[in-house]
Amino acid sequence: VVSPNGGETYALGDTLTIKTNTGYNTDLNGAGNNYFLIDAAGNAFEIGYEPATYSWKILTYSQGNVVVPGTYKLRAVGPFGNCPGTTCVMDESDQTFTIVQR
């Protein structure tokens, strides 16, 4: 994960551009990546899938659940979230980023 990679601050309603470095890990080339918001407790919430650069409006995640302000990481899992055994291909923000109330 190139962006967000930690230290950034976003407000609810902002558009967060998710970028993965396809030159570093060709298995995260955007062809089926699933993107997850990881909260401070380690819970994962799916926010979208594909491509290597993905724009997400910070309001809701899977099934219309509302995002709450806090600290998070972004996790990219690919391809198509296919994780047989321990061979799951994924990358995560190096540090947390913050989502604040607008």
C-alpha positions, 0 to 999 in steps of 0.5 A: 500500500502506497497511499494511505500509508500512515500519518495522513488525516482525512475528514468524513466525506473526503475522497481517499485515493488508495494506491498500491505499488504494482511494481513491488508486488505484482499480485496486487496489480488491481485485478481483483484487489479487495480493500479493507479498513482496519480499525484500532481493534484489528476489525476489518471492514470491506470498502471496495475492490479493484483497481490498483488505484481506487477512490473511496468516499469516506462515509460508509463501508460494506452494507452501508455501515457508517464510518466513525472517526478514529485511527485506521490502516488500509489493507489490500488483499488480492487477487479477489480475496483468494487466500488459500491456507497461508498464501494470501497476498496482502499489504497494509499501511505501514502506520495508522491514518486518522479519520476525523469528523467534518 
